Amino acid sequence: MVDSSYFNRSTTNIIKYPIITDKATRLLENNQYSFVVNPSSDKITIKAAIEYLFNVKVTKVNTCHLPKKKKRVGKYLGWKSHYKKAIVTLSEGDTINLFAEN
């Protein structure tokens, strides 16, 4: 996969957490996984970080910047910050276990 000396910054700063929504769970059937990533990271470093952290082979990475949204709590109005989402397609036979079995 990827040598650990490739990274000049920590891999935990690139991948923040997985996205688990209705649409993201439907994408799991196509072997695609969604993650919130650092907004300054690019597709090459996202691919390398996923391959290093989960020991899988990534075939494709799609990214998008999502805008900030208004959020109201009672009479107070605020903003939910924007973030970058990455949809990662894995090769056949590779999987990532997002749901821990107890």
N, CA, C and O atoms as a GROMACS GRO file, in nm:
protein
  408
    1MET      N    1   0.083  -0.118   0.000
    1MET     CA    2   0.000   0.000   0.000
    1MET      C    3   0.088   0.125   0.000
    1MET      O    4   0.162   0.149  -0.096
    2VAL      N    5   0.082   0.207   0.107
    2VAL     CA    6   0.155   0.332   0.111
    2VAL      C    7   0.255   0.329   0.226
    2VAL      O    8   0.222   0.285   0.336
    3ASP      N    9   0.375   0.375   0.200
    3ASP     CA   10   0.478   0.382   0.302
    3ASP      C   11   0.445   0.495   0.399
    3ASP      O   12   0.400   0.601   0.356
    4SER      N   13   0.468   0.473   0.529
    4SER     CA   14   0.433   0.574   0.630
    4SER      C   15   0.522   0.698   0.621
    4SER      O   16   0.485   0.803   0.673
    5SER      N   17   0.638   0.687   0.556
    5SER     CA   18   0.726   0.803   0.543
    5SER      C   19   0.673   0.903   0.439
    5SER      O   20   0.727   1.012   0.424
    6TYR      N   21   0.567   0.865   0.366
    6TYR     CA   22   0.508   0.952   0.264
    6TYR      C   23   0.444   1.076   0.326
    6TYR      O   24   0.440   1.182   0.264
    7PHE      N   25   0.395   1.063   0.448
    7PHE     CA   26   0.318   1.170   0.510
    7PHE      C   27   0.408   1.273   0.575
    7PHE      O   28   0.502   1.239   0.647
    8ASN      N   29   0.378   1.400   0.548
    8ASN     CA   30   0.450   1.506   0.616
    8ASN      C   31   0.364   1.568   0.726
    8ASN      O   32   0.412   1.653   0.801
    9ARG      N   33   0.238   1.525   0.737
    9ARG     CA   34   0.154   1.565   0.849
    9ARG      C   35   0.077   1.442   0.896
    9ARG      O   36   0.069   1.342   0.824
   10SER      N   37   0.022   1.449   1.012
   10SER     CA   38  -0.040   1.333   1.074
   10SER      C   39  -0.164   1.289   0.996
   10SER      O   40  -0.242   1.373   0.949
   11THR      N   41  -0.182   1.159   0.982
   11THR     CA   42  -0.298   1.108   0.909
   11THR      C   43  -0.427   1.129   0.985
   11THR      O   44  -0.534   1.132   0.925
   12THR      N   45  -0.419   1.143   1.115
   12THR     CA   46  -0.541   1.168   1.191
   12THR      C   47  -0.593   1.308   1.168
   12THR      O   48  -0.711   1.335   1.195
   13ASN      N   49  -0.511   1.399   1.119
   13ASN     CA   50  -0.557   1.534   1.086
   13ASN      C   51  -0.622   1.541   0.949
   13ASN      O   52  -0.694   1.636   0.920
   14ILE      N   53  -0.598   1.443   0.864
   14ILE     CA   54  -0.655   1.443   0.730
   14ILE      C   55  -0.798   1.389   0.734
   14ILE      O   56  -0.890   1.453   0.685
   15ILE      N   57  -0.816   1.270   0.792
   15ILE     CA   58  -0.947   1.206   0.802
   15ILE      C   59  -1.003   1.236   0.940
   15ILE      O   60  -0.943   1.199   1.040
   16LYS      N   61  -1.119   1.304   0.946
   16LYS     CA   62  -1.176   1.340   1.075
   16LYS      C   63  -1.269   1.232   1.129
   16LYS      O   64  -1.245   1.179   1.237
   17TYR      N   65  -1.375   1.200   1.055
   17TYR     CA   66  -1.468   1.095   1.098
   17TYR      C   67  -1.553   1.051   0.979
   17TYR      O   68  -1.566   1.126   0.882
   18PRO      N   69  -1.611   0.931   0.986
   18PRO     CA   70  -1.698   0.886   0.877
   18PRO      C   71  -1.836   0.949   0.886
   18PRO      O   72  -1.882   0.985   0.994
   19ILE      N   73  -1.901   0.962   0.772
   19ILE     CA   74  -2.037   1.015   0.766
   19ILE      C   75  -2.132   0.896   0.760
   19ILE      O   76  -2.121   0.810   0.673
   20ILE      N   77  -2.227   0.892   0.855
   20ILE     CA   78  -2.323   0.783   0.858
   20ILE      C   79  -2.462   0.845   0.846
   20ILE      O   80  -2.523   0.883   0.947
   21THR      N   81  -2.512   0.854   0.724
   21THR     CA   82  -2.646   0.904   0.695
   21THR      C   83  -2.716   0.801   0.608
   21THR      O   84  -2.658   0.698   0.574
   22ASP      N   85  -2.840   0.829   0.571
   22ASP     CA   86  -2.915   0.737   0.485
   22ASP      C   87  -2.847   0.722   0.348
   22ASP      O   88  -2.833   0.611   0.297
   23LYS      N   89  -2.806   0.833   0.291
   23LYS     CA   90  -2.741   0.828   0.160
   23LYS      C   91  -2.605   0.758   0.169
   23LYS      O   92  -2.568   0.682   0.079
   24ALA      N   93  -2.532   0.782   0.276
   24ALA     CA   94  -2.400   0.721   0.292
   24ALA      C   95  -2.412   0.570   0.311
   24ALA      O   96  -2.327   0.495   0.262
   25THR      N   97  -2.515   0.524   0.381
   25THR     CA   98  -2.532   0.380   0.398
   25THR      C   99  -2.578   0.313   0.268
   25THR      O  100  -2.549   0.196   0.246
   26ARG      N  101  -2.650   0.386   0.182
   26ARG     CA  102  -2.684   0.333   0.050
   26ARG      C  103  -2.560   0.320  -0.038
   26ARG      O  104  -2.551   0.229  -0.120
   27LEU      N  105  -2.465   0.412  -0.020
   27LEU     CA  106  -2.341   0.406  -0.098
   27LEU      C  107  -2.252   0.289  -0.056
   27LEU      O  108  -2.165   0.246  -0.133
   28LEU      N  109  -2.272   0.237   0.066
   28LEU     CA  110  -2.193   0.123   0.111
   28LEU      C  111  -2.217   0.000   0.024
   28LEU      O  112  -2.129  -0.085   0.012
   29GLU      N  113  -2.335  -0.011  -0.038
   29GLU     CA  114  -2.363  -0.123  -0.127
   29GLU      C  115  -2.276  -0.120  -0.251
   29GLU      O  116  -2.246  -0.224  -0.308
   30ASN      N  117  -2.233   0.000  -0.293
   30ASN     CA  118  -2.144   0.015  -0.409
   30ASN      C  119  -1.998   0.021  -0.368
   30ASN      O  120  -1.912   0.057  -0.448
   31ASN      N  121  -1.968  -0.016  -0.243
   31ASN     CA  122  -1.832  -0.015  -0.188
   31ASN      C  123  -1.774   0.127  -0.187
   31ASN      O  124  -1.656   0.146  -0.214
   32GLN      N  125  -1.860   0.226  -0.155
   32GLN     CA  126  -1.817   0.365  -0.144
   32GLN      C  127  -1.839   0.411   0.000
   32GLN      O  128  -1.943   0.384   0.060
   33TYR      N  129  -1.742   0.480   0.055
   33TYR     CA  130  -1.746   0.526   0.194
   33TYR      C  131  -1.729   0.678   0.198
   33TYR      O  132  -1.652   0.734   0.121
   34SER      N  133  -1.803   0.743   0.289
   34SER     CA  134  -1.800   0.890   0.300
   34SER      C  135  -1.729   0.930   0.428
   34SER      O  136  -1.752   0.872   0.535
   35PHE      N  137  -1.641   1.030   0.418
   35PHE     CA  138  -1.566   1.080   0.532
   35PHE      C  139  -1.564   1.232   0.530
   35PHE      O  140  -1.567   1.293   0.423
   36VAL      N  141  -1.561   1.291   0.649
   36VAL     CA  142  -1.533   1.434   0.662
   36VAL      C  143  -1.382   1.446   0.672
   36VAL      O  144  -1.318   1.380   0.754
   37VAL      N  145  -1.325   1.532   0.587
   37VAL     CA  146  -1.179   1.545   0.581
   37VAL      C  147  -1.139   1.690   0.605
   37VAL      O  148  -1.223   1.780   0.606
   38ASN      N  149  -1.011   1.710   0.623
   38ASN     CA  150  -0.955   1.844   0.641
   38ASN      C  151  -0.977   1.924   0.512
   38ASN      O  152  -0.946   1.876   0.404
   39PRO      N  153  -1.030   2.047   0.522
   39PRO     CA  154  -1.059   2.125   0.401
   39PRO      C  155  -0.937   2.158   0.315
   39PRO      O  156  -0.953   2.186   0.196
   40SER      N  157  -0.818   2.155   0.370
   40SER     CA  158  -0.700   2.186   0.291
   40SER      C  159  -0.635   2.064   0.228
   40SER      O  160  -0.536   2.078   0.156
   41SER      N  161  -0.686   1.945   0.253
   41SER     CA  162  -0.626   1.824   0.198
   41SER      C  163  -0.675   1.800   0.055
   41SER      O  164  -0.786   1.838   0.019
   42ASP      N  165  -0.589   1.735  -0.025
   42ASP     CA  166  -0.625   1.708  -0.163
   42ASP      C  167  -0.652   1.558  -0.181
   42ASP      O  168  -0.639   1.480  -0.086
   43LYS      N  169  -0.690   1.519  -0.302
   43LYS     CA  170  -0.732   1.382  -0.328
   43LYS      C  171  -0.619   1.281  -0.309
   43LYS      O  172  -0.643   1.169  -0.264
   44ILE      N  173  -0.499   1.320  -0.343
   44ILE     CA  174  -0.385   1.228  -0.332
   44ILE      C  175  -0.356   1.195  -0.186
   44ILE      O  176  -0.332   1.079  -0.152
   45THR      N  177  -0.357   1.297  -0.099
   45THR     CA  178  -0.330   1.271   0.042
   45THR      C  179  -0.447   1.199   0.109
   45THR      O  180  -0.425   1.120   0.201
   46ILE      N  181  -0.571   1.224   0.064
   46ILE     CA  182  -0.687   1.152   0.118
   46ILE      C  183  -0.676   1.004   0.082
   46ILE      O  184  -0.700   0.917   0.166
   47LYS      N  185  -0.641   0.976  -0.042
   47LYS     CA  186  -0.625   0.837  -0.087
   47LYS      C  187  -0.515   0.767  -0.008
   47LYS      O  188  -0.533   0.653   0.036
   48ALA      N  189  -0.403   0.834   0.010
   48ALA     CA  190  -0.291   0.775   0.083
   48ALA      C  191  -0.327   0.751   0.230
   48ALA      O  192  -0.286   0.650   0.288
   49ALA      N  193  -0.401   0.843   0.290
   49ALA     CA  194  -0.438   0.829   0.430
   49ALA      C  195  -0.536   0.714   0.450
   49ALA      O  196  -0.523   0.638   0.546
   50ILE      N  197  -0.634   0.699   0.362
   50ILE     CA  198  -0.731   0.589   0.372
   50ILE      C  199  -0.660   0.455   0.354
   50ILE      O  200  -0.686   0.360   0.428
   51GLU      N  201  -0.570   0.447   0.256
   51GLU     CA  202  -0.497   0.323   0.233
   51GLU      C  203  -0.407   0.289   0.351
   51GLU      O  204  -0.391   0.172   0.384
   52TYR      N  205  -0.348   0.389   0.414
   52TYR     CA  206  -0.260   0.365   0.528
   52TYR      C  207  -0.338   0.328   0.654
   52TYR      O  208  -0.299   0.236   0.725
   53LEU      N  209  -0.447   0.400   0.683
   53LEU     CA  210  -0.522   0.377   0.807
   53LEU      C  211  -0.600   0.246   0.806
   53LEU      O  212  -0.604   0.176   0.907
   54PHE      N  213  -0.664   0.213   0.693
   54PHE     CA  214  -0.753   0.098   0.689
   54PHE      C  215  -0.696  -0.021   0.613
   54PHE      O  216  -0.760  -0.126   0.606
   55ASN      N  217  -0.577  -0.008   0.555
   55ASN     CA  218  -0.509  -0.115   0.483
   55ASN      C  219  -0.596  -0.170   0.370
   55ASN      O  220  -0.618  -0.291   0.360
   56VAL      N  221  -0.646  -0.082   0.285
   56VAL     CA  222  -0.730  -0.117   0.171
   56VAL      C  223  -0.674  -0.052   0.044
   56VAL      O  224  -0.583   0.031   0.053
   57LYS      N  225  -0.727  -0.089  -0.072
   57LYS     CA  226  -0.686  -0.031  -0.199
   57LYS      C  227  -0.797   0.062  -0.248
   57LYS      O  228  -0.910   0.017  -0.270
   58VAL      N  229  -0.765   0.190  -0.265
   58VAL     CA  230  -0.861   0.291  -0.309
   58VAL      C  231  -0.849   0.306  -0.461
   58VAL      O  232  -0.740   0.321  -0.515
   59THR      N  233  -0.966   0.302  -0.530
   59THR     CA  234  -0.964   0.319  -0.675
   59THR      C  235  -1.003   0.459  -0.717
   59THR      O  236  -0.959   0.507  -0.822
   60LYS      N  237  -1.087   0.529  -0.637
   60LYS     CA  238  -1.136   0.660  -0.677
   60LYS      C  239  -1.168   0.743  -0.554
   60LYS      O  240  -1.213   0.690  -0.452
   61VAL      N  241  -1.145   0.875  -0.563
   61VAL     CA  242  -1.178   0.969  -0.455
   61VAL      C  243  -1.253   1.087  -0.516
   61VAL      O  244  -1.202   1.152  -0.608
   62ASN      N  245  -1.372   1.114  -0.466
   62ASN     CA  246  -1.449   1.231  -0.506
   62ASN      C  247  -1.461   1.323  -0.385
   62ASN      O  248  -1.490   1.276  -0.274
   63THR      N  249  -1.440   1.454  -0.404
   63THR     CA  250  -1.448   1.548  -0.294
   63THR      C  251  -1.542   1.663  -0.328
   63THR      O  252  -1.564   1.694  -0.445
   64CYS      N  253  -1.597   1.725  -0.223
   64CYS     CA  254  -1.678   1.844  -0.242
   64CYS      C  255  -1.675   1.927  -0.115
   64CYS      O  256  -1.668   1.874  -0.004
   65HIS      N  257  -1.681   2.059  -0.132
   65HIS     CA  258  -1.691   2.153  -0.021
   65HIS      C  259  -1.838   2.183   0.002
   65HIS      O  260  -1.908   2.230  -0.088
   66LEU      N  261  -1.886   2.157   0.124
   66LEU     CA  262  -2.025   2.185   0.156
   66LEU      C  263  -2.034   2.319   0.226
   66LEU      O  264  -1.950   2.350   0.311
   67PRO      N  265  -2.134   2.400   0.194
   67PRO     CA  266  -2.142   2.536   0.250
   67PRO      C  267  -2.186   2.537   0.395
   67PRO      O  268  -2.240   2.438   0.446
   68LYS      N  269  -2.162   2.651   0.461
   68LYS     CA  270  -2.210   2.666   0.598
   68LYS      C  271  -2.361   2.686   0.596
   68LYS      O  272  -2.416   2.736   0.498
   69LYS      N  273  -2.428   2.645   0.706
   69LYS     CA  274  -2.574   2.651   0.712
   69LYS      C  275  -2.619   2.726   0.836
   69LYS      O  276  -2.548   2.729   0.936
   70LYS      N  277  -2.737   2.788   0.827
   70LYS     CA  278  -2.794   2.855   0.942
   70LYS      C  279  -2.847   2.751   1.040
   70LYS      O  280  -2.905   2.650   1.000
   71LYS      N  281  -2.826   2.776   1.168
   71LYS     CA  282  -2.873   2.687   1.272
   71LYS      C  283  -2.938   2.771   1.380
   71LYS      O  284  -2.877   2.866   1.430
   72ARG      N  285  -3.061   2.739   1.415
   72ARG     CA  286  -3.134   2.816   1.516
   72ARG      C  287  -3.154   2.730   1.640
   72ARG      O  288  -3.195   2.614   1.631
   73VAL      N  289  -3.124   2.788   1.757
   73VAL     CA  290  -3.151   2.725   1.885
   73VAL      C  291  -3.234   2.826   1.964
   73VAL      O  292  -3.182   2.921   2.021
   74GLY      N  293  -3.365   2.803   1.966
   74GLY     CA  294  -3.455   2.898   2.031
   74GLY      C  295  -3.457   3.028   1.954
   74GLY      O  296  -3.483   3.030   1.834
   75LYS      N  297  -3.431   3.137   2.023
   75LYS     CA  298  -3.430   3.267   1.956
   75LYS      C  299  -3.293   3.305   1.901
   75LYS      O  300  -3.278   3.408   1.836
   76TYR      N  301  -3.193   3.222   1.927
   76TYR     CA  302  -3.056   3.252   1.885
   76TYR      C  303  -3.029   3.191   1.748
   76TYR      O  304  -3.063   3.075   1.722
   77LEU      N  305  -2.967   3.270   1.663
   77LEU     CA  306  -2.934   3.226   1.529
   77LEU      C  307  -2.783   3.219   1.515
   77LEU      O  308  -2.712   3.314   1.548
   78GLY      N  309  -2.735   3.106   1.465
   78GLY     CA  310  -2.591   3.089   1.447
   78GLY      C  311  -2.564   3.019   1.316
   78GLY      O  312  -2.654   3.000   1.234
   79TRP      N  313  -2.440   2.982   1.295
   79TRP     CA  314  -2.398   2.916   1.173
   79TRP      C  315  -2.328   2.786   1.206
   79TRP      O  316  -2.247   2.779   1.299
   80LYS      N  317  -2.359   2.684   1.128
   80LYS     CA  318  -2.286   2.559   1.134
   80LYS      C  319  -2.176   2.569   1.030
   80LYS      O  320  -2.203   2.600   0.915
   81SER      N  321  -2.052   2.544   1.068
   81SER     CA  322  -1.939   2.570   0.981
   81SER      C  323  -1.939   2.477   0.859
   81SER      O  324  -1.998   2.369   0.861
   82HIS      N  325  -1.871   2.522   0.753
   82HIS     CA  326  -1.862   2.442   0.632
   82HIS      C  327  -1.757   2.334   0.651
   82HIS      O  328  -1.671   2.344   0.739
   83TYR      N  329  -1.764   2.228   0.569
   83TYR     CA  330  -1.668   2.120   0.579
   83TYR      C  331  -1.647   2.059   0.441
   83TYR      O  332  -1.719   2.089   0.346
   84LYS      N  333  -1.547   1.973   0.431
   84LYS     CA  334  -1.516   1.905   0.306
   84LYS      C  335  -1.549   1.757   0.322
   84LYS      O  336  -1.511   1.694   0.420
   85LYS      N  337  -1.619   1.703   0.223
   85LYS     CA  338  -1.660   1.563   0.225
   85LYS      C  339  -1.586   1.488   0.116
   85LYS      O  340  -1.569   1.538   0.005
   86ALA      N  341  -1.541   1.366   0.149
   86ALA     CA  342  -1.476   1.280   0.051
   86ALA      C  343  -1.552   1.150   0.041
   86ALA      O  344  -1.580   1.085   0.142
   87ILE      N  345  -1.586   1.110  -0.082
   87ILE     CA  346  -1.648   0.981  -0.107
   87ILE      C  347  -1.541   0.893  -0.171
   87ILE      O  348  -1.493   0.923  -0.281
   88VAL      N  349  -1.505   0.786  -0.102
   88VAL     CA  350  -1.394   0.700  -0.141
   88VAL      C  351  -1.449   0.569  -0.194
   88VAL      O  352  -1.528   0.504  -0.127
   89THR      N  353  -1.408   0.529  -0.315
   89THR     CA  354  -1.446   0.401  -0.373
   89THR      C  355  -1.331   0.304  -0.356
   89THR      O  356  -1.217   0.333  -0.392
   90LEU      N  357  -1.362   0.188  -0.299
   90LEU     CA  358  -1.261   0.086  -0.276
   90LEU      C  359  -1.265  -0.018  -0.387
   90LEU      O  360  -1.365  -0.033  -0.457
   91SER      N  361  -1.154  -0.091  -0.402
   91SER     CA  362  -1.149  -0.196  -0.502
   91SER      C  363  -1.232  -0.316  -0.455
   91SER      O  364  -1.268  -0.325  -0.338
   92GLU      N  365  -1.260  -0.407  -0.548
   92GLU     CA  366  -1.341  -0.525  -0.517
   92GLU      C  367  -1.272  -0.609  -0.410
   92GLU      O  368  -1.151  -0.634  -0.416
   93GLY      N  369  -1.349  -0.653  -0.312
   93GLY     CA  370  -1.296  -0.738  -0.206
   93GLY      C  371  -1.250  -0.663  -0.083
   93GLY      O  372  -1.232  -0.725   0.022
   94ASP      N  373  -1.229  -0.533  -0.091
   94ASP     CA  374  -1.187  -0.454   0.024
   94ASP      C  375  -1.308  -0.392   0.092
   94ASP      O  376  -1.400  -0.345   0.025
   95THR      N  377  -1.308  -0.392   0.225
   95THR     CA  378  -1.416  -0.329   0.302
   95THR      C  379  -1.356  -0.257   0.422
   95THR      O  380  -1.245  -0.288   0.465
   96ILE      N  381  -1.431  -0.161   0.474
   96ILE     CA  382  -1.396  -0.090   0.597
   96ILE      C  383  -1.509  -0.117   0.696
   96ILE      O  384  -1.626  -0.094   0.664
   97ASN      N  385  -1.476  -0.164   0.814
   97ASN     CA  386  -1.578  -0.192   0.916
   97ASN      C  387  -1.603  -0.065   0.996
   97ASN      O  388  -1.526  -0.031   1.085
   98LEU      N  389  -1.714   0.005   0.964
   98LEU     CA  390  -1.748   0.129   1.034
   98LEU      C  391  -1.830   0.103   1.160
   98LEU      O  392  -1.830   0.184   1.252
   99PHE      N  393  -1.899  -0.011   1.164
   99PHE     CA  394  -1.986  -0.042   1.276
   99PHE      C  395  -1.922  -0.149   1.361
   99PHE      O  396  -1.910  -0.264   1.318
  100ALA      N  397  -1.880  -0.111   1.482
  100ALA     CA  398  -1.811  -0.206   1.571
  100ALA      C  399  -1.912  -0.307   1.626
  100ALA      O  400  -2.023  -0.271   1.665
  101GLU      N  401  -1.871  -0.431   1.628
  101GLU     CA  402  -1.957  -0.537   1.680
  101GLU      C  403  -1.915  -0.568   1.821
  101GLU      O  404  -1.799  -0.599   1.848
  102ASN      N  405  -2.011  -0.559   1.913
  102ASN     CA  406  -1.981  -0.584   2.055
  102ASN      C  407  -2.030  -0.720   2.096
  102ASN      O  408  -2.014  -0.760   2.211
   0.00000   0.00000   0.00000
